[in-house]
Amino acid sequence: MTRSRKVHSRCRAIRRLLTFSSQGDASFKRKIVVLLALGLLVRVVLMPIAFHPDLFWITYHAQRLALHGEVTKDLSIQPVPHLLYAATIWLFQPALSPPEVVWPDEWALLDQEESQGAFDMWMQITSAPRIHLTLFILKLPHLAFDLACAAILLALLRERSRGTVVAFAFWMFNPIGLYISYLYGRYDVVAAFFIFLALYFYDRFRPLSSLAALTLALLSRIIDAALAPFFLIGAFRQLERQKRLLVGALVFGAVALVTVLSGALPRVIALLDRAHGQFLLAAKLPIMLHDELVLFVIAYGLLLFSSLEKDLSCYTVIRKYSSMVFLTMFSLAFFNPQYFFALLPLLALEIAEQPRLLWFHMVQIAGYAVYLLNWSSQTTWWLLLPLNPALFSTLPAPELIIQSYANYKAVIAIFRSLLTAASLWMAYLIYRSVPLAKHVSGPDHQSPCRPS
């Protein structure tokens, strides 16, 4: 009888546990669905109401391919988003604004470094027929890759915990991410998807697939090249653990040989220098004569050297070092507004583990918002010209509004410094949480040292 009672008691306990688990699972799914629906609604509202001329400078070359079969030299610069835009334009061409209005031949005369000339055509594009529908269609690739990022984020987090819900909400409603993808209208979310994918493969101990995804990220946004040394070191350590080091060396050697023989290497180096070299080397400490210390290079070197003492074959370690790379980059280097998106996928994953980082991210958001004033109305009022051209074209520049109360240059400098302070402190908190062991044992095909 006693034994029967014990069995019955255990059965009731198991039923309660299963019921609680089922209720928790249903509650988690309900929260995710609500966040997804609200996030999708916000995106659909923002897509047709704003743009920066960069969107049409970039898609000019894509539409030359889609509508005229013309391959311009700019298609070789970050080709993945260009090809996505070309496919979108080809598919929806009848519904778009007249190409001669939104993509006039003047675009062909503008070099990438002369994109300021695009602002002369801002009002022309704004007044184009069906401009709202055109903006919505051109941002469809952003939406597709944004939602794909959300799916991989959930796959990487696995646990149905409060931290996962917070991270998912962070991704769906991050004001910086929404601004860059749907108001400014840049394609950085495409590169973010491939970074998520690289981490997904890395977590599952598939180093060659991870490097392939990272390559696609580089072909979408060259700034992600900053992660390449860390991923290469970690991938070779994973291959070593799998006893496939020779295979990895052969694949890497073949890729390097093709890159050199094809003549692509000098172009990649030139692109890095033209697009980001002047920014990354801008913050310096002069010593004497031509002797200078470049702050970002010092910080990047310290991160790279310290990573050699860690187990970079570990998913958690590579993820944290990737976060720290971009936190230090945006702390110690000048950056265009859209570049900041590179940090967001990594920060979403880190916030699931350390929710307190959200408080410092709020400081980043405030600093970022004021940092946008470096570009005056071009990154503020003028983005909203499709809503009301007469109103937003006549509003005073935001820095002039600030100038009536305080020195606007000092205000921008203060908030930029707060952005740097918050980012460096976040990098420190992340570094403190990096697993200490250099080599962690684990199954051959499963990433070790995931957070428990």
Kinemage of the C-alpha trace (Angstrom):
@kinemage 1
@onewidth
@group {chain A} dominant
@subgroup {mainchain}
@vectorlist {calphas} color= white
{ca met a 1} P 0.000 0.000 0.000
{ca thr a 2} L 2.814 2.346 0.916
{ca arg a 3} L 4.612 1.528 -2.316
{ca ser a 4} L 1.396 2.157 -4.269
{ca arg a 5} L 1.025 5.563 -2.616
{ca lys a 6} L 4.626 6.443 -3.482
{ca val a 7} L 4.097 5.491 -7.119
{ca his a 8} L 0.856 7.460 -7.207
{ca ser a 9} L 2.559 10.456 -5.611
{ca arg a 10} L 5.378 10.320 -8.148
{ca cys a 11} L 2.895 10.110 -11.011
{ca arg a 12} L 1.070 13.184 -9.720
{ca ala a 13} L 4.374 15.036 -9.434
{ca ile a 14} L 5.296 14.119 -13.015
{ca arg a 15} L 1.857 15.249 -14.227
{ca arg a 16} L 2.243 18.571 -12.419
{ca leu a 17} L 5.706 19.009 -13.935
{ca leu a 18} L 4.466 18.229 -17.442
{ca thr a 19} L 1.471 20.544 -16.994
{ca phe a 20} L 3.727 23.357 -15.759
{ca ser a 21} L 6.136 22.765 -18.641
{ca ser a 22} L 3.268 22.801 -21.142
{ca gln a 23} L 1.864 25.990 -19.647
{ca gly a 24} L 5.321 27.590 -19.704
{ca asp a 25} L 5.821 26.509 -23.293
{ca ala a 26} L 2.461 27.960 -24.322
{ca ser a 27} L 3.195 31.207 -22.480
{ca phe a 28} L 6.590 31.500 -24.191
{ca lys a 29} L 5.104 30.907 -27.634
{ca arg a 30} L 2.354 33.418 -26.963
{ca lys a 31} L 4.888 36.101 -26.001
{ca ile a 32} L 6.994 35.412 -29.088
{ca val a 33} L 3.962 35.533 -31.400
{ca val a 34} L 2.768 38.828 -29.875
{ca leu a 35} L 6.229 40.387 -30.150
{ca leu a 36} L 6.558 39.129 -33.725
{ca ala a 37} L 3.154 40.493 -34.753
{ca leu a 38} L 3.760 43.909 -33.176
{ca gly a 39} L 7.274 44.085 -34.593
{ca leu a 40} L 5.993 43.217 -38.062
{ca leu a 41} L 3.313 45.899 -37.781
{ca val a 42} L 5.907 48.537 -36.854
{ca arg a 43} L 8.051 47.560 -39.841
{ca val a 44} L 5.162 47.648 -42.301
{ca val a 45} L 4.265 51.148 -41.100
{ca leu a 46} L 7.837 52.453 -41.409
{ca met a 47} L 8.752 50.912 -44.768
{ca pro a 48} L 6.882 53.323 -47.107
{ca ile a 49} L 7.366 56.626 -45.263
{ca ala a 50} L 11.109 57.361 -45.269
{ca phe a 51} L 14.355 56.955 -47.175
{ca his a 52} L 17.883 58.272 -47.573
{ca pro a 53} L 19.201 58.866 -51.126
{ca asp a 54} L 21.788 56.147 -50.499
{ca leu a 55} L 18.965 53.662 -51.123
{ca phe a 56} L 18.544 54.884 -54.691
{ca trp a 57} L 22.269 55.354 -55.314
{ca ile a 58} L 22.784 51.677 -54.459
{ca thr a 59} L 19.712 50.392 -56.276
{ca tyr a 60} L 20.634 52.404 -59.393
{ca his a 61} L 23.288 49.809 -60.208
{ca ala a 62} L 20.913 46.975 -59.296
{ca gln a 63} L 18.217 48.319 -61.648
{ca arg a 64} L 20.748 48.629 -64.479
{ca leu a 65} L 21.272 44.886 -64.118
{ca ala a 66} L 17.590 44.039 -63.614
{ca leu a 67} L 16.122 46.192 -66.385
{ca his a 68} L 18.979 46.540 -68.879
{ca gly a 69} L 21.260 43.573 -68.214
{ca glu a 70} L 24.148 45.950 -67.564
{ca val a 71} L 26.838 44.890 -65.073
{ca thr a 72} L 28.471 47.963 -63.550
{ca lys a 73} L 31.713 47.983 -61.577
{ca asp a 74} L 29.783 48.798 -58.424
{ca leu a 75} L 28.111 45.377 -58.473
{ca ser a 76} L 31.444 43.893 -57.393
{ca ile a 77} L 31.357 46.045 -54.236
{ca gln a 78} L 29.337 44.132 -51.646
{ca pro a 79} L 27.495 42.180 -54.399
{ca val a 80} L 25.016 40.210 -52.266
{ca pro a 81} L 22.668 43.142 -51.487
{ca his a 82} L 23.007 44.441 -55.052
{ca leu a 83} L 21.847 41.087 -56.423
{ca leu a 84} L 18.956 40.996 -53.945
{ca tyr a 85} L 17.856 44.450 -55.036
{ca ala a 86} L 18.199 43.465 -58.710
{ca ala a 87} L 15.940 40.445 -58.184
{ca thr a 88} L 13.386 42.578 -56.317
{ca ile a 89} L 13.351 45.277 -59.016
{ca trp a 90} L 13.042 42.697 -61.810
{ca leu a 91} L 10.149 40.971 -60.041
{ca phe a 92} L 8.164 44.104 -59.102
{ca gln a 93} L 9.186 46.436 -61.942
{ca pro a 94} L 5.589 47.223 -63.133
{ca ala a 95} L 4.644 48.495 -59.660
{ca leu a 96} L 7.700 50.731 -59.153
{ca ser a 97} L 8.027 54.454 -59.800
{ca pro a 98} L 9.242 55.376 -63.323
{ca pro a 99} L 12.961 54.479 -63.475
{ca glu a 100} L 13.851 57.739 -65.243
{ca val a 101} L 12.527 59.647 -62.192
{ca val a 102} L 13.970 57.680 -59.282
{ca trp a 103} L 17.051 56.356 -61.110
{ca pro a 104} L 18.024 59.165 -63.512
{ca asp a 105} L 21.223 58.923 -65.531
{ca glu a 106} L 22.883 61.387 -63.139
{ca trp a 107} L 23.435 58.464 -60.765
{ca ala a 108} L 25.940 56.989 -63.245
{ca leu a 109} L 28.120 60.096 -62.869
{ca leu a 110} L 28.319 59.759 -59.101
{ca asp a 111} L 31.220 57.814 -57.655
{ca gln a 112} L 30.775 56.097 -54.309
{ca glu a 113} L 32.872 58.812 -52.702
{ca glu a 114} L 30.733 61.541 -54.280
{ca ser a 115} L 27.380 60.343 -52.974
{ca gln a 116} L 26.732 63.788 -51.482
{ca gly a 117} L 25.630 64.810 -54.969
{ca ala a 118} L 22.674 62.475 -54.549
{ca phe a 119} L 20.970 64.963 -52.231
{ca asp a 120} L 20.266 67.275 -55.174
{ca met a 121} L 17.793 64.665 -56.422
{ca trp a 122} L 16.101 64.073 -53.068
{ca met a 123} L 13.003 66.139 -53.800
{ca gln a 124} L 12.715 64.692 -57.312
{ca ile a 125} L 12.572 61.176 -55.915
{ca thr a 126} L 10.166 62.225 -53.165
{ca ser a 127} L 7.645 63.544 -55.694
{ca ala a 128} L 7.831 60.477 -57.967
{ca pro a 129} L 4.583 58.602 -58.713
{ca arg a 130} L 3.994 55.579 -56.451
{ca ile a 131} L 7.014 56.532 -54.320
{ca his a 132} L 5.476 55.004 -51.161
{ca leu a 133} L 4.885 51.678 -52.892
{ca thr a 134} L 8.395 51.816 -54.380
{ca leu a 135} L 9.935 52.368 -50.946
{ca phe a 136} L 7.922 49.475 -49.524
{ca ile a 137} L 9.029 47.130 -52.313
{ca leu a 138} L 12.707 48.121 -52.168
{ca lys a 139} L 12.744 47.386 -48.430
{ca leu a 140} L 11.203 43.922 -48.805
{ca pro a 141} L 14.682 42.275 -48.779
{ca his a 142} L 15.355 44.101 -45.496
{ca leu a 143} L 12.141 42.704 -44.021
{ca ala a 144} L 12.802 39.154 -45.229
{ca phe a 145} L 16.322 39.027 -43.793
{ca asp a 146} L 15.192 40.802 -40.621
{ca leu a 147} L 12.624 38.085 -39.909
{ca ala a 148} L 15.160 35.391 -40.837
{ca cys a 149} L 17.518 36.936 -38.261
{ca ala a 150} L 14.780 36.695 -35.642
{ca ala a 151} L 14.309 32.989 -36.440
{ca ile a 152} L 18.021 32.184 -36.143
{ca leu a 153} L 18.213 34.233 -32.944
{ca leu a 154} L 15.630 31.923 -31.379
{ca ala a 155} L 17.459 28.865 -32.721
{ca leu a 156} L 20.730 30.039 -31.161
{ca leu a 157} L 19.207 30.847 -27.785
{ca arg a 158} L 17.335 27.487 -27.573
{ca glu a 159} L 16.166 27.935 -23.976
{ca arg a 160} L 12.630 29.213 -23.570
{ca ser a 161} L 13.546 31.617 -20.809
{ca arg a 162} L 12.914 35.221 -19.864
{ca gly a 163} L 16.323 36.114 -21.295
{ca thr a 164} L 15.267 34.727 -24.682
{ca val a 165} L 12.090 36.823 -24.655
{ca val a 166} L 14.094 39.936 -23.733
{ca ala a 167} L 16.603 39.268 -26.528
{ca phe a 168} L 13.802 38.689 -29.048
{ca ala a 169} L 12.072 41.921 -27.986
{ca phe a 170} L 15.428 43.707 -28.264
{ca trp a 171} L 15.739 42.552 -31.867
{ca met a 172} L 12.152 43.296 -32.878
{ca phe a 173} L 11.960 46.796 -31.370
{ca asn a 174} L 15.505 48.114 -31.285
{ca pro a 175} L 15.207 51.775 -32.365
{ca ile a 176} L 18.649 51.820 -33.974
{ca gly a 177} L 17.902 48.718 -36.022
{ca leu a 178} L 14.492 50.035 -37.101
{ca tyr a 179} L 16.024 53.387 -38.001
{ca ile a 180} L 18.811 51.913 -40.153
{ca ser a 181} L 16.698 49.318 -41.995
{ca tyr a 182} L 13.375 51.087 -42.448
{ca leu a 183} L 13.886 54.848 -42.080
{ca tyr a 184} L 17.423 55.307 -43.388
{ca gly a 185} L 16.823 52.363 -45.710
{ca arg a 186} L 20.153 50.524 -45.623
{ca tyr a 187} L 20.744 46.824 -46.211
{ca asp a 188} L 22.961 46.060 -43.190
{ca val a 189} L 20.436 43.526 -41.896
{ca val a 190} L 21.497 41.257 -44.792
{ca ala a 191} L 25.042 41.100 -43.405
{ca ala a 192} L 23.601 40.590 -39.908
{ca phe a 193} L 21.742 37.500 -41.139
{ca phe a 194} L 24.965 35.922 -42.375
{ca ile a 195} L 26.698 36.742 -39.072
{ca phe a 196} L 23.863 34.958 -37.258
{ca leu a 197} L 24.248 32.067 -39.700
{ca ala a 198} L 28.025 31.935 -39.156
{ca leu a 199} L 27.458 31.725 -35.398
{ca tyr a 200} L 24.759 29.076 -35.886
{ca phe a 201} L 27.166 26.832 -37.808
{ca tyr a 202} L 29.965 27.636 -35.386
{ca asp a 203} L 27.791 26.587 -32.464
{ca arg a 204} L 27.205 23.254 -34.178
{ca phe a 205} L 30.931 22.703 -34.809
{ca arg a 206} L 30.709 23.166 -38.582
{ca pro a 207} L 33.693 25.480 -39.067
{ca leu a 208} L 33.855 25.429 -42.874
{ca ser a 209} L 30.150 26.272 -43.154
{ca ser a 210} L 30.667 29.031 -40.597
{ca leu a 211} L 33.509 30.551 -42.636
{ca ala a 212} L 31.382 30.326 -45.792
{ca ala a 213} L 28.595 32.260 -44.044
{ca leu a 214} L 31.124 34.818 -42.798
{ca thr a 215} L 32.339 35.234 -46.393
{ca leu a 216} L 28.776 36.033 -47.454
{ca ala a 217} L 28.637 38.574 -44.623
{ca leu a 218} L 31.797 40.208 -46.001
{ca leu a 219} L 30.225 40.280 -49.473
{ca ser a 220} L 27.260 42.068 -47.914
{ca arg a 221} L 29.091 44.506 -45.641
{ca ile a 222} L 32.881 44.749 -45.727
{ca ile a 223} L 33.088 46.015 -42.132
{ca asp a 224} L 32.556 42.413 -40.956
{ca ala a 225} L 36.119 41.688 -42.111
{ca ala a 226} L 37.102 42.785 -38.598
{ca leu a 227} L 35.799 39.416 -37.342
{ca ala a 228} L 37.732 37.306 -39.845
{ca pro a 229} L 40.948 36.721 -37.789
{ca phe a 230} L 38.955 35.493 -34.783
{ca phe a 231} L 36.773 33.162 -36.862
{ca leu a 232} L 39.774 31.799 -38.749
{ca ile a 233} L 41.675 30.988 -35.558
{ca gly a 234} L 38.601 29.439 -33.967
{ca ala a 235} L 37.667 27.459 -37.086
{ca phe a 236} L 41.118 25.899 -37.297
{ca arg a 237} L 40.895 24.939 -33.629
{ca gln a 238} L 37.541 23.289 -34.266
{ca leu a 239} L 39.033 21.432 -37.237
{ca glu a 240} L 41.931 20.362 -35.039
{ca arg a 241} L 39.498 18.959 -32.460
{ca gln a 242} L 37.706 17.097 -35.265
{ca lys a 243} L 41.028 15.834 -36.650
{ca arg a 244} L 40.270 17.540 -39.980
{ca leu a 245} L 43.017 20.146 -39.882
{ca leu a 246} L 44.484 18.996 -43.204
{ca val a 247} L 41.105 19.361 -44.917
{ca gly a 248} L 40.736 22.874 -43.546
{ca ala a 249} L 44.247 23.840 -44.614
{ca leu a 250} L 43.613 22.574 -48.151
{ca val a 251} L 40.303 24.457 -48.437
{ca phe a 252} L 41.785 27.653 -47.043
{ca gly a 253} L 44.823 27.341 -49.316
{ca ala a 254} L 42.609 26.842 -52.384
{ca val a 255} L 40.479 29.893 -51.518
{ca ala a 256} L 43.585 32.023 -50.916
{ca leu a 257} L 45.107 30.870 -54.214
{ca val a 258} L 41.941 31.685 -56.178
{ca thr a 259} L 41.732 35.096 -54.490
{ca val a 260} L 45.324 35.968 -55.390
{ca leu a 261} L 45.216 34.598 -58.958
{ca ser a 262} L 41.905 36.294 -59.725
{ca gly a 263} L 43.317 39.682 -58.767
{ca ala a 264} L 40.595 40.193 -56.170
{ca leu a 265} L 42.949 40.716 -53.219
{ca pro a 266} L 44.182 44.220 -54.192
{ca arg a 267} L 40.582 45.258 -54.823
{ca val a 268} L 39.458 43.989 -51.422
{ca ile a 269} L 42.319 45.839 -49.720
{ca ala a 270} L 41.530 49.020 -51.685
{ca leu a 271} L 37.852 48.701 -50.766
{ca leu a 272} L 38.690 48.299 -47.089
{ca asp a 273} L 40.924 51.342 -47.206
{ca arg a 274} L 38.444 53.472 -49.153
{ca ala a 275} L 35.364 52.484 -47.185
{ca his a 276} L 36.703 52.215 -43.646
{ca gly a 277} L 40.444 52.895 -43.491
{ca gln a 278} L 40.086 56.629 -42.978
{ca phe a 279} L 37.497 56.026 -40.250
{ca leu a 280} L 39.345 53.339 -38.311
{ca leu a 281} L 42.608 55.291 -38.284
{ca ala a 282} L 41.094 58.686 -37.464
{ca ala a 283} L 41.400 58.614 -33.650
{ca lys a 284} L 45.120 59.054 -32.901
{ca leu a 285} L 47.477 60.154 -30.167
{ca pro a 286} L 50.398 62.100 -31.658
{ca ile a 287} L 53.805 61.498 -30.100
{ca met a 288} L 56.454 63.225 -32.215
{ca leu a 289} L 57.159 63.761 -35.918
{ca his a 290} L 55.187 61.031 -37.742
{ca asp a 291} L 54.974 58.860 -34.646
{ca glu a 292} L 51.301 58.316 -33.742
{ca leu a 293} L 49.241 55.802 -31.810
{ca val a 294} L 46.004 54.688 -33.503
{ca leu a 295} L 43.523 53.954 -30.722
{ca phe a 296} L 41.365 51.389 -32.511
{ca val a 297} L 44.401 49.441 -33.741
{ca ile a 298} L 45.708 49.250 -30.150
{ca ala a 299} L 42.329 48.037 -28.832
{ca tyr a 300} L 41.879 45.571 -31.686
{ca gly a 301} L 45.388 44.186 -31.152
{ca leu a 302} L 44.733 43.708 -27.442
{ca leu a 303} L 41.525 41.808 -28.202
{ca leu a 304} L 43.230 39.617 -30.778
{ca phe a 305} L 46.208 38.841 -28.540
{ca ser a 306} L 43.995 38.070 -25.536
{ca ser a 307} L 41.834 35.760 -27.652
{ca leu a 308} L 44.870 33.545 -28.226
{ca glu a 309} L 44.755 32.727 -24.514
{ca lys a 310} L 41.123 31.621 -24.775
{ca asp a 311} L 39.399 28.710 -26.473
{ca leu a 312} L 38.217 30.350 -29.679
{ca ser a 313} L 36.802 27.025 -30.830
{ca cys a 314} L 34.061 27.701 -28.274
{ca tyr a 315} L 30.872 29.346 -29.552
{ca thr a 316} L 30.479 31.473 -26.435
{ca val a 317} L 34.023 32.810 -26.714
{ca ile a 318} L 33.822 33.690 -30.429
{ca arg a 319} L 30.480 35.382 -29.872
{ca lys a 320} L 31.778 37.509 -27.020
{ca tyr a 321} L 34.944 38.523 -28.857
{ca ser a 322} L 32.886 39.492 -31.902
{ca ser a 323} L 30.761 41.731 -29.684
{ca met a 324} L 33.845 43.338 -28.163
{ca val a 325} L 35.362 44.022 -31.597
{ca phe a 326} L 32.417 46.174 -32.652
{ca leu a 327} L 31.996 47.780 -29.233
{ca thr a 328} L 35.602 48.995 -29.364
{ca met a 329} L 35.290 49.970 -33.036
{ca phe a 330} L 32.301 52.223 -32.397
{ca ser a 331} L 34.016 53.584 -29.303
{ca leu a 332} L 37.326 54.567 -30.874
{ca ala a 333} L 36.597 55.156 -34.580
{ca phe a 334} L 34.379 57.375 -36.660
{ca phe a 335} L 31.468 55.527 -38.265
{ca asn a 336} L 28.589 56.236 -40.615
{ca pro a 337} L 25.130 55.715 -39.063
{ca gln a 338} L 24.413 52.405 -40.804
{ca tyr a 339} L 27.617 50.712 -39.626
{ca phe a 340} L 26.325 50.487 -36.046
{ca phe a 341} L 23.929 47.733 -37.148
{ca ala a 342} L 26.855 45.283 -37.127
{ca leu a 343} L 26.775 45.268 -33.322
{ca leu a 344} L 23.058 44.540 -32.901
{ca pro a 345} L 22.890 40.764 -33.643
{ca leu a 346} L 25.793 40.099 -31.299
{ca leu a 347} L 24.351 42.343 -28.618
{ca ala a 348} L 20.977 40.592 -28.838
{ca leu a 349} L 22.659 37.267 -28.057
{ca glu a 350} L 24.682 38.781 -25.232
{ca ile a 351} L 21.659 40.480 -23.645
{ca ala a 352} L 19.943 37.100 -23.341
{ca glu a 353} L 22.798 36.132 -21.018
{ca gln a 354} L 23.396 39.547 -19.403
{ca pro a 355} L 20.138 41.562 -19.404
{ca arg a 356} L 21.771 44.395 -17.428
{ca leu a 357} L 23.555 45.402 -20.641
{ca leu a 358} L 20.228 46.869 -21.732
{ca trp a 359} L 20.721 49.814 -19.362
{ca phe a 360} L 24.014 50.716 -21.016
{ca his a 361} L 22.500 50.155 -24.456
{ca met a 362} L 19.967 52.863 -23.613
{ca val a 363} L 22.909 55.228 -23.156
{ca gln a 364} L 24.179 54.044 -26.545
{ca ile a 365} L 20.802 54.840 -28.112
{ca ala a 366} L 20.831 58.369 -26.687
{ca gly a 367} L 24.421 58.893 -27.827
{ca tyr a 368} L 23.641 57.499 -31.270
{ca ala a 369} L 20.610 59.774 -31.674
{ca val a 370} L 22.688 62.890 -31.007
{ca tyr a 371} L 25.614 61.516 -33.050
{ca leu a 372} L 23.276 61.592 -36.078
{ca leu a 373} L 23.383 65.397 -35.920
{ca asn a 374} L 26.822 65.198 -37.547
{ca trp a 375} L 24.820 64.882 -40.787
{ca ser a 376} L 22.217 67.506 -39.849
{ca ser a 377} L 18.838 67.217 -41.611
{ca gln a 378} L 20.103 64.475 -43.921
{ca thr a 379} L 19.768 61.891 -41.161
{ca thr a 380} L 16.753 63.438 -39.415
{ca trp a 381} L 13.955 65.529 -40.978
{ca trp a 382} L 14.754 64.884 -44.622
{ca leu a 383} L 14.322 61.130 -44.202
{ca leu a 384} L 10.608 61.816 -43.716
{ca leu a 385} L 10.147 63.899 -46.879
{ca pro a 386} L 7.785 61.292 -48.446
{ca leu a 387} L 5.335 61.976 -45.607
{ca asn a 388} L 5.128 65.733 -46.133
{ca pro a 389} L 7.727 67.357 -48.409
{ca ala a 390} L 6.526 70.901 -47.722
{ca leu a 391} L 6.850 70.474 -43.965
{ca phe a 392} L 10.031 68.450 -43.560
{ca ser a 393} L 12.009 70.362 -46.198
{ca thr a 394} L 11.474 73.644 -44.345
{ca leu a 395} L 12.152 72.556 -40.757
{ca pro a 396} L 15.304 74.126 -39.302
{ca ala a 397} L 18.339 71.883 -38.966
{ca pro a 398} L 18.216 70.133 -35.570
{ca glu a 399} L 21.653 71.395 -34.556
{ca leu a 400} L 20.427 74.970 -35.042
{ca ile a 401} L 17.564 74.254 -32.635
{ca ile a 402} L 20.105 73.010 -30.079
{ca gln a 403} L 22.340 76.015 -30.776
{ca ser a 404} L 19.619 78.339 -29.495
{ca tyr a 405} L 20.064 76.761 -26.054
{ca ala a 406} L 23.675 75.515 -25.994
{ca asn a 407} L 26.791 74.995 -28.078
{ca tyr a 408} L 25.608 72.188 -30.355
{ca lys a 409} L 29.150 70.987 -31.098
{ca ala a 410} L 29.759 70.527 -27.374
{ca val a 411} L 26.438 68.665 -27.030
{ca ile a 412} L 27.363 66.284 -29.852
{ca ala a 413} L 30.817 65.741 -28.332
{ca ile a 414} L 29.358 65.000 -24.883
{ca phe a 415} L 26.853 62.457 -26.171
{ca arg a 416} L 29.471 60.878 -28.441
{ca ser a 417} L 31.705 60.493 -25.394
{ca leu a 418} L 28.852 58.890 -23.431
{ca leu a 419} L 28.344 56.467 -26.319
{ca thr a 420} L 32.023 55.561 -26.117
{ca ala a 421} L 31.948 55.225 -22.322
{ca ala a 422} L 28.904 52.935 -22.386
{ca ser a 423} L 30.369 50.817 -25.209
{ca leu a 424} L 33.752 50.354 -23.503
{ca trp a 425} L 32.067 49.458 -20.212
{ca met a 426} L 29.899 46.893 -22.006
{ca ala a 427} L 33.027 45.461 -23.635
{ca tyr a 428} L 34.599 45.141 -20.185
{ca leu a 429} L 31.517 43.386 -18.752
{ca ile a 430} L 31.508 40.968 -21.678
{ca tyr a 431} L 35.243 40.304 -21.337
{ca arg a 432} L 34.747 39.475 -17.658
{ca ser a 433} L 32.240 36.780 -18.631
{ca val a 434} L 34.478 35.057 -21.204
{ca pro a 435} L 35.217 31.443 -20.130
{ca leu a 436} L 38.732 31.251 -18.687
{ca ala a 437} L 39.796 27.797 -19.832
{ca lys a 438} L 41.945 27.729 -22.945
{ca his a 439} L 40.906 24.215 -23.954
{ca val a 440} L 37.562 22.801 -22.946
{ca ser a 441} L 36.713 19.197 -23.596
{ca gly a 442} L 33.481 18.418 -25.363
{ca pro a 443} L 31.909 16.165 -27.987
{ca asp a 444} L 33.583 16.232 -31.374
{ca his a 445} L 30.580 17.693 -33.144
{ca gln a 446} L 29.039 19.853 -30.459
{ca ser a 447} L 30.189 23.283 -29.349
{ca pro a 448} L 31.583 23.259 -25.805
{ca cys a 449} L 31.195 25.936 -23.130
{ca arg a 450} L 27.747 27.138 -24.046
{ca pro a 451} L 26.225 28.960 -21.092
{ca ser a 452} L 24.226 26.611 -18.919
